[in-house]
Amino acid sequence: MKGSNRLFLKACTKCRGDLYLDEDAYGVFTKCMQCGRIFEANANNSKLDLDKVGSGKMAA
């Protein structure tokens, strides 16, 4: 996932802010740019489960 920037516009279920996909030593997650809420990515699937995150559109 290094070098991959993914944005999910208006997908935060708390504030309807924009999410970005990131990873650290513990795994892959998305974080809201406005409120800071963190959504864990599904460990069984490398793709993010958008049903958990919200119905936002993905920007490249």
PyMOL CGO cylinders between C-alpha atoms (Angstrom):
from pymol import cmd
from pymol.cgo import CYLINDER

trace = [
    CYLINDER, 0.00, 0.00, 0.00, 3.00, 2.31, 0.14, 0.3, 1, 1, 1, 1, 1, 1,
    CYLINDER, 3.00, 2.31, 0.14, 2.54, 5.31, -2.14, 0.3, 1, 1, 1, 1, 1, 1,
    CYLINDER, 2.54, 5.31, -2.14, -1.19, 4.73, -2.51, 0.3, 1, 1, 1, 1, 1, 1,
    CYLINDER, -1.19, 4.73, -2.51, -3.31, 7.73, -1.56, 0.3, 1, 1, 1, 1, 1, 1,
    CYLINDER, -3.31, 7.73, -1.56, -7.01, 7.01, -1.28, 0.3, 1, 1, 1, 1, 1, 1,
    CYLINDER, -7.01, 7.01, -1.28, -9.69, 9.49, -0.27, 0.3, 1, 1, 1, 1, 1, 1,
    CYLINDER, -9.69, 9.49, -0.27, -13.31, 8.69, 0.54, 0.3, 1, 1, 1, 1, 1, 1,
    CYLINDER, -13.31, 8.69, 0.54, -15.26, 11.94, 0.18, 0.3, 1, 1, 1, 1, 1, 1,
    CYLINDER, -15.26, 11.94, 0.18, -18.02, 12.66, 2.73, 0.3, 1, 1, 1, 1, 1, 1,
    CYLINDER, -18.02, 12.66, 2.73, -17.80, 9.09, 4.08, 0.3, 1, 1, 1, 1, 1, 1,
    CYLINDER, -17.80, 9.09, 4.08, -17.40, 9.65, 7.84, 0.3, 1, 1, 1, 1, 1, 1,
    CYLINDER, -17.40, 9.65, 7.84, -20.48, 8.39, 9.66, 0.3, 1, 1, 1, 1, 1, 1,
    CYLINDER, -20.48, 8.39, 9.66, -19.88, 10.79, 12.55, 0.3, 1, 1, 1, 1, 1, 1,
    CYLINDER, -19.88, 10.79, 12.55, -19.38, 14.16, 10.82, 0.3, 1, 1, 1, 1, 1, 1,
    CYLINDER, -19.38, 14.16, 10.82, -19.71, 13.36, 7.07, 0.3, 1, 1, 1, 1, 1, 1,
    CYLINDER, -19.71, 13.36, 7.07, -16.10, 14.45, 6.62, 0.3, 1, 1, 1, 1, 1, 1,
    CYLINDER, -16.10, 14.45, 6.62, -13.51, 13.07, 4.20, 0.3, 1, 1, 1, 1, 1, 1,
    CYLINDER, -13.51, 13.07, 4.20, -11.60, 9.87, 5.02, 0.3, 1, 1, 1, 1, 1, 1,
    CYLINDER, -11.60, 9.87, 5.02, -8.13, 8.87, 3.89, 0.3, 1, 1, 1, 1, 1, 1,
    CYLINDER, -8.13, 8.87, 3.89, -6.68, 5.38, 3.79, 0.3, 1, 1, 1, 1, 1, 1,
    CYLINDER, -6.68, 5.38, 3.79, -3.46, 4.90, 5.77, 0.3, 1, 1, 1, 1, 1, 1,
    CYLINDER, -3.46, 4.90, 5.77, -1.42, 2.21, 7.47, 0.3, 1, 1, 1, 1, 1, 1,
    CYLINDER, -1.42, 2.21, 7.47, 0.91, 1.90, 10.44, 0.3, 1, 1, 1, 1, 1, 1,
    CYLINDER, 0.91, 1.90, 10.44, 2.70, -0.89, 12.29, 0.3, 1, 1, 1, 1, 1, 1,
    CYLINDER, 2.70, -0.89, 12.29, -0.66, -2.34, 13.38, 0.3, 1, 1, 1, 1, 1, 1,
    CYLINDER, -0.66, -2.34, 13.38, -2.36, -2.47, 9.97, 0.3, 1, 1, 1, 1, 1, 1,
    CYLINDER, -2.36, -2.47, 9.97, -4.52, -0.57, 7.52, 0.3, 1, 1, 1, 1, 1, 1,
    CYLINDER, -4.52, -0.57, 7.52, -7.16, 1.96, 8.60, 0.3, 1, 1, 1, 1, 1, 1,
    CYLINDER, -7.16, 1.96, 8.60, -9.03, 5.04, 7.46, 0.3, 1, 1, 1, 1, 1, 1,
    CYLINDER, -9.03, 5.04, 7.46, -9.06, 8.30, 9.39, 0.3, 1, 1, 1, 1, 1, 1,
    CYLINDER, -9.06, 8.30, 9.39, -11.40, 11.26, 9.11, 0.3, 1, 1, 1, 1, 1, 1,
    CYLINDER, -11.40, 11.26, 9.11, -9.64, 14.50, 8.16, 0.3, 1, 1, 1, 1, 1, 1,
    CYLINDER, -9.64, 14.50, 8.16, -12.21, 16.64, 9.99, 0.3, 1, 1, 1, 1, 1, 1,
    CYLINDER, -12.21, 16.64, 9.99, -13.04, 14.88, 13.29, 0.3, 1, 1, 1, 1, 1, 1,
    CYLINDER, -13.04, 14.88, 13.29, -10.16, 12.37, 13.56, 0.3, 1, 1, 1, 1, 1, 1,
    CYLINDER, -10.16, 12.37, 13.56, -12.34, 9.25, 13.90, 0.3, 1, 1, 1, 1, 1, 1,
    CYLINDER, -12.34, 9.25, 13.90, -10.51, 6.06, 12.95, 0.3, 1, 1, 1, 1, 1, 1,
    CYLINDER, -10.51, 6.06, 12.95, -12.13, 3.14, 11.13, 0.3, 1, 1, 1, 1, 1, 1,
    CYLINDER, -12.13, 3.14, 11.13, -10.34, -0.21, 11.14, 0.3, 1, 1, 1, 1, 1, 1,
    CYLINDER, -10.34, -0.21, 11.14, -10.02, -2.02, 7.81, 0.3, 1, 1, 1, 1, 1, 1,
    CYLINDER, -10.02, -2.02, 7.81, -11.29, -5.58, 7.62, 0.3, 1, 1, 1, 1, 1, 1,
    CYLINDER, -11.29, -5.58, 7.62, -8.40, -7.92, 8.52, 0.3, 1, 1, 1, 1, 1, 1,
    CYLINDER, -8.40, -7.92, 8.52, -9.74, -10.71, 6.26, 0.3, 1, 1, 1, 1, 1, 1,
    CYLINDER, -9.74, -10.71, 6.26, -9.96, -8.49, 3.20, 0.3, 1, 1, 1, 1, 1, 1,
    CYLINDER, -9.96, -8.49, 3.20, -7.37, -6.06, 1.84, 0.3, 1, 1, 1, 1, 1, 1,
    CYLINDER, -7.37, -6.06, 1.84, -10.13, -3.75, 0.59, 0.3, 1, 1, 1, 1, 1, 1,
    CYLINDER, -10.13, -3.75, 0.59, -11.88, -1.41, 2.97, 0.3, 1, 1, 1, 1, 1, 1,
    CYLINDER, -11.88, -1.41, 2.97, -15.45, -2.37, 3.87, 0.3, 1, 1, 1, 1, 1, 1,
    CYLINDER, -15.45, -2.37, 3.87, -17.33, 0.73, 2.72, 0.3, 1, 1, 1, 1, 1, 1,
    CYLINDER, -17.33, 0.73, 2.72, -20.57, -0.45, 4.32, 0.3, 1, 1, 1, 1, 1, 1,
    CYLINDER, -20.57, -0.45, 4.32, -18.94, 0.12, 7.73, 0.3, 1, 1, 1, 1, 1, 1,
    CYLINDER, -18.94, 0.12, 7.73, -17.42, 3.46, 6.76, 0.3, 1, 1, 1, 1, 1, 1,
    CYLINDER, -17.42, 3.46, 6.76, -20.32, 5.11, 4.94, 0.3, 1, 1, 1, 1, 1, 1,
    CYLINDER, -20.32, 5.11, 4.94, -21.59, 5.69, 1.48, 0.3, 1, 1, 1, 1, 1, 1,
    CYLINDER, -21.59, 5.69, 1.48, -19.02, 8.24, 0.35, 0.3, 1, 1, 1, 1, 1, 1,
    CYLINDER, -19.02, 8.24, 0.35, -17.47, 8.32, -3.08, 0.3, 1, 1, 1, 1, 1, 1,
    CYLINDER, -17.47, 8.32, -3.08, -13.84, 7.35, -3.58, 0.3, 1, 1, 1, 1, 1, 1,
    CYLINDER, -13.84, 7.35, -3.58, -11.52, 9.90, -5.19, 0.3, 1, 1, 1, 1, 1, 1,
    CYLINDER, -11.52, 9.90, -5.19, -8.28, 8.87, -6.85, 0.3, 1, 1, 1, 1, 1, 1,
]
cmd.load_cgo(trace, "trace")
